[in-house]
């Protein structure tokens, strides 16, 4: 039994060694780039004493000629774009995994008919399926975990200086933490399932790309609803004087905002979006019974990790369902008679 197991694993390695080596080279290159960029960025912040300066307009009180303000502006110009572009690359990585690793995994063999050679040997279809999935999946999980950990490490060092980048947006949310890791096996199993069902490599790759992109957009739309947002309320003059300024700088904002009626009912601002001019706006609010008290719904920084794990759980549950679909399909598929 053990020699056959090693032989099957060796066969899978031989079939996919080029893709695995290319993936390893990509992971090493991106990891080295992240480490280099973060080291340079942190060194610059320490040299210019701006590690604790999270918002130059609020805390530094400088102007363009002030050395600290100039250092912050240079920091943004030099490191903001590399940080965002690296995050976008990591967001695209799950789609690449599904298209170039998951989709051809079974589709290529089913299309060429070479799977029959394996099935006529002393290897069951289920064992063949598990062996074909296990090695690439382990490599995918290892590589994406390394990159997600390193990018999270980079982002946490930069988030204070780039507080205008909301943590709940695609970058950095989908490129950091367990959410980034869980997207990879989901896309991988999407590709594997597409290859089994379609049995053609190119259609499976196209279908995997489309579904993976749709899943990522869907997760982005679902994300604000993973947890109940916190509501902050102004005083009677419309000022949020009692709300800590840090909450505004560290929260994910941009959801529902508006005014309160005397009874405390919320009147979203978009209810008067069609009003023309200030007079029309004021008449609309008065008609709805709004007062000067404002409210805003936001996700505080404390929601980041719970939402990360919730999204990761959704992705892993979907990946497990797709893996079960692959096993069910391979067992029910008519094939040559298997050995007893």
C-alpha positions in Angstrom: 0.0 0.0 0.0 2.7 2.5 0.9 4.7 2.1 -2.3 1.6 2.7 -4.4 0.8 5.8 -2.3 4.3 7.2 -2.9 4.0 6.3 -6.5 0.8 8.2 -7.0 2.1 11.2 -5.2 5.2 11.0 -7.3 3.1 10.9 -10.4 1.1 14.0 -9.4 4.4 15.8 -8.7 5.8 14.9 -12.1 2.6 16.1 -13.8 2.6 19.5 -12.0 6.2 20.1 -11.1 6.5 23.0 -13.6 3.5 24.8 -12.2 4.6 24.2 -8.6 8.1 25.5 -9.3 6.7 28.6 -11.1 4.4 29.2 -8.1 7.3 28.8 -5.7 9.3 31.3 -7.6 6.4 33.8 -7.7 5.9 33.5 -3.9 9.6 34.0 -3.2 9.7 37.1 -5.5 6.6 38.7 -4.0 7.7 37.9 -0.5 11.1 39.4 -1.0 9.5 42.5 -2.5 7.2 42.9 0.5 10.0 42.5 3.0 12.1 45.0 1.1 9.4 47.6 0.8 8.3 47.4 4.4 11.9 47.6 5.6 12.5 50.7 3.5 9.2 52.3 4.6 9.7 51.7 8.3 13.3 52.9 8.2 12.1 56.1 6.5 9.5 56.7 9.2 11.9 56.1 12.0 14.5 58.3 10.5 12.1 61.2 10.1 10.2 60.6 13.4 6.8 60.1 11.9 5.9 56.6 13.2 3.3 58.0 15.5 1.9 60.7 13.2 -1.3 59.1 11.8 -2.9 62.1 10.2 -0.8 65.2 9.4 -3.8 67.5 9.2 -5.0 66.6 12.7 -1.9 65.7 14.7 1.1 67.4 12.9 -0.5 70.8 12.4 2.0 71.5 9.7 2.2 73.0 6.3 4.0 72.0 3.1 7.2 73.7 4.3 7.2 71.9 7.7 9.8 69.0 7.7 7.4 66.5 9.3 4.6 67.3 6.9 7.0 67.1 4.0 8.2 63.7 5.3 4.6 62.4 5.4 3.9 63.6 1.9 7.0 61.9 0.6 6.1 58.7 2.5 2.7 58.7 0.7 4.2 59.4 -2.7 6.9 56.7 -2.3 5.1 53.9 -0.6 1.3 54.2 -1.1 1.2 53.0 -4.7 3.5 50.0 -4.2 1.4 49.0 -1.2 -1.9 49.2 -3.1 -0.5 47.6 -6.2 0.9 44.7 -4.3 -2.5 44.3 -2.6 -4.2 44.2 -6.0 -1.8 41.5 -7.1 -2.6 39.4 -4.1 -6.3 39.9 -4.8 -5.8 38.6 -8.4 -3.8 35.6 -7.1 -6.9 33.4 -6.2 -8.2 33.9 -9.7 -4.9 32.9 -11.2 -4.8 29.8 -9.0 -8.2 28.7 -10.1 -7.6 29.4 -13.8 -4.1 28.0 -14.2 -3.9 25.3 -11.4 -7.5 24.3 -10.5 -9.2 24.2 -13.9 -6.6 22.2 -15.9 -6.1 19.8 -13.0 -8.8 17.3 -14.2 -10.0 18.9 -17.4 -6.7 18.2 -19.2 -6.7 14.5 -18.4 -10.4 14.1 -19.1 -10.0 15.9 -22.4 -7.1 13.8 -23.4 -8.4 10.5 -22.0 -5.2 9.8 -20.0 -7.3 9.4 -16.8 -8.3 6.0 -18.1 -4.7 4.8 -17.8 -4.7 5.5 -14.1 -8.1 4.1 -13.5 -7.2 0.8 -15.0 -4.3 0.4 -12.5 -4.6 -0.5 -8.9 -5.8 3.0 -8.0 -9.4 3.9 -7.4 -11.0 7.0 -8.9 -11.5 8.5 -5.4 -7.8 7.9 -4.5 -6.8 9.4 -7.8 -9.0 12.5 -7.1 -7.7 13.0 -3.6 -4.0 12.6 -4.7 -4.5 15.1 -7.5 -6.1 17.6 -5.2 -3.9 17.2 -2.1 -0.5 18.2 -3.4 -1.5 21.4 -5.3 -3.9 22.4 -2.5 -1.1 22.1 0.1 1.2 24.2 -2.1 -1.6 26.8 -2.7 -2.3 27.1 1.1 1.3 27.4 2.0 2.1 30.0 -0.6 -1.0 32.2 0.0 -0.5 32.0 3.8 3.1 33.2 3.5 2.1 36.1 1.3 -1.0 37.0 3.4 1.0 37.1 6.6 3.7 39.3 5.0 1.3 41.7 3.5 -0.6 42.0 6.7 2.7 42.7 8.4 3.4 45.5 5.9 -0.2 46.9 6.0 -0.2 47.1 9.8 3.0 49.2 9.7 1.4 51.6 7.2 -2.2 51.8 8.1 -1.8 54.8 10.5 0.0 56.9 7.9 -2.5 55.9 5.2 -5.7 56.2 7.3 -7.6 57.5 4.3 -7.6 53.9 2.9 -10.5 52.2 4.5 -9.6 48.8 5.9 -12.9 47.3 4.7 -12.2 47.9 1.0 -10.9 45.2 -1.3 -7.3 46.5 -0.7 -6.3 45.7 2.0 -9.2 43.4 3.3 -9.0 40.7 0.6 -5.2 40.7 0.6 -4.7 40.4 4.4 -5.5 37.9 7.1 -7.5 34.7 6.9 -9.8 36.1 4.3 -6.9 36.3 1.8 -5.9 32.7 2.6 -9.4 31.3 2.3 -10.1 32.8 -1.1 -7.3 30.7 -2.6 -8.7 27.2 -1.9 -12.2 28.4 -2.9 -11.0 29.4 -6.3 -8.9 26.3 -6.6 -11.9 24.0 -6.0 -14.0 26.2 -8.3 -11.5 25.4 -11.0 -11.3 21.7 -10.2 -15.1 21.4 -10.2 -15.3 23.2 -13.5 -12.8 20.9 -15.0 -14.6 17.8 -13.9 -18.0 19.1 -15.0 -17.0 20.7 -18.4 -14.2 18.2 -19.3 -12.6 20.8 -21.5 -9.6 22.9 -20.4 -10.3 26.2 -22.0 -14.0 26.4 -21.1 -13.1 25.4 -17.6 -10.6 28.1 -17.3 -13.0 30.8 -18.7 -15.8 29.6 -16.3 -13.4 29.6 -13.3 -12.3 33.1 -14.1 -15.8 34.5 -14.4 -17.1 32.7 -11.3 -14.1 33.7 -9.2 -14.4 37.4 -10.1 -18.2 37.2 -9.4 -17.5 35.6 -6.0 -15.0 38.4 -5.1 -17.5 41.1 -6.1 -20.2 39.3 -4.1 -18.0 39.1 -1.0 -17.3 42.8 -1.3 -21.0 43.6 -1.5 -21.7 41.3 1.5 -18.9 42.5 3.7 -20.6 45.6 5.2 -23.4 43.3 6.4 -21.2 40.6 8.0 -21.5 42.5 11.3 -24.0 45.1 12.6 -22.4 48.5 12.1 -22.0 50.9 15.0 -24.2 54.1 15.0 -22.7 57.3 16.3 -25.0 60.3 17.0 -24.2 64.0 17.1 -25.4 66.6 19.6 -28.3 69.0 19.0 -26.1 71.3 16.9 -25.0 68.6 14.5 -21.5 68.3 15.9 -19.8 65.0 16.8 -17.9 66.7 19.6 -18.2 63.7 22.0 -17.0 61.2 19.5 -13.3 60.5 19.7 -11.5 61.7 16.6 -9.6 58.4 16.6 -12.8 56.6 15.8 -13.2 58.5 12.6 -9.7 57.8 11.5 -9.6 54.1 12.2 -13.2 53.1 11.3 -14.5 51.9 8.0 -17.0 54.6 7.0 -19.1 55.6 4.0 -22.3 53.6 4.7 -25.6 55.1 5.8 -25.7 58.6 7.3 -28.4 61.2 7.8 -30.5 62.9 10.4 -32.7 62.0 13.3 -36.3 63.0 13.9 -37.5 64.2 17.3 -38.6 60.6 18.1 -35.2 59.2 17.2 -36.2 57.8 13.8 -33.4 57.8 11.2 -33.8 59.8 8.0 -31.0 58.8 5.5 -29.5 61.7 3.6 -30.2 60.0 0.2 -33.9 60.5 0.9 -33.3 64.1 -0.2 -30.8 63.4 -2.9 -33.1 64.8 -5.6 -33.6 68.1 -3.8 -32.4 71.1 -5.8 -30.3 73.7 -3.9 -30.0 74.4 -0.2 -33.6 75.6 0.1 -34.9 72.4 -1.5 -32.7 70.3 0.7 -33.9 72.1 3.9 -37.6 71.8 2.8 -37.1 68.1 2.1 -35.6 67.5 5.6 -38.3 69.6 7.3 -41.0 67.6 5.5 -39.5 64.3 6.8 -39.3 65.7 10.3 -35.5 65.7 10.5 -33.7 67.7 13.2 -30.1 69.0 13.2 -29.0 65.9 15.0 -27.0 63.7 12.7 -26.1 60.0 12.7 -23.6 57.8 10.9 -23.2 54.1 10.7 -19.6 52.7 10.6 -17.5 49.7 11.4 -14.9 50.4 14.1 -11.5 48.9 13.8 -12.5 46.2 16.3 -14.7 44.7 13.6 -11.7 44.0 11.4 -10.7 40.6 12.7 -14.2 39.2 13.4 -15.2 40.1 9.8 -12.0 38.5 8.5 -12.8 35.2 10.2 -16.5 35.4 9.1 -15.6 35.9 5.5 -12.9 33.2 5.7 -15.5 30.8 7.2 -17.8 31.5 4.3 -15.1 30.8 1.7 -13.9 27.6 3.4 -17.4 26.3 3.7 -18.0 26.9 0.0 -14.6 25.3 -0.8 -15.6 22.2 1.3 -18.9 21.9 -0.6 -17.1 22.1 -3.9 -14.6 19.4 -2.7 -17.6 17.2 -1.8 -19.1 17.8 -5.2 -15.9 16.7 -6.8 -15.9 13.4 -4.8 -19.5 12.8 -5.5 -19.1 13.4 -9.2 -16.1 11.1 -9.6 -17.8 8.3 -7.7 -20.9 8.4 -9.9 -19.1 8.9 -13.2 -19.3 5.7 -15.4 -15.8 4.3 -15.9 -13.9 1.2 -16.4 -14.4 -1.4 -13.8 -12.4 -0.7 -10.7 -10.3 -3.3 -8.9 -11.9 -5.0 -6.0 
